[in-house]
Amino acid sequence: MLLDRNGEAPELWTRTEGAAPADPIARPLLPLEALPAALSLLAEGQPVGVEVPNTVTVEALAPHLPRLALLAVSFPAFSDGRGFSIARRLRRAGFTGRLRAVGPLIPDQFAYALACGFDEVELPATSAARQDPEQWREAAAWGGDAYQRGYERDGSILDRRRAARG
């Protein structure tokens, strides 16, 4: 299931398992290892998406960021938050394309994922079966305070406490 801040979203990308497809695909979503083979597609201006592990560095992707239309960051577990940090770094590095979190996230993490710069979340079937899209819509609308400084937030609870003291 694919979700954005408005609820369920249509999947516009086609995953490929190996190298760049020989036959044209409107919007290929490639594994990171296939990126060198897809450079010709990027040169032609075709929209290309790449799925990256949560261990990738922004520096490794930097030369390709202006030409990529989608980056899908893998989350191996909901308790592994490295993808949130990568999203913030990618946005700060100037990535303007779609940013997708892929993995077993939970609705409680959705507002923070959006604040870090993600546009959408792709859930595995097991997670989607347990979590109603309405839960995600409600979670996206959460506007409460947080201890973390997010991509779109002005400050955290701690920042406001420090400002009130001084």
Secondary structure, 3 states (H helix, E strand, C coil): CEEECCEECCCCCEECCCCCCCCCCCCEEEEHHHCHHHHHHHHCCCCCEEEECCCCCHHHHHHHHHHCCEEEEECCCCCCCHHHHHHHHHHHCCCCCEEEEECCCCHHHHHHHHHHCCCEEECCHHHHHHCCHHHHHHHHCCCCCCCCCCCCCCCCHHHHHHHHHC
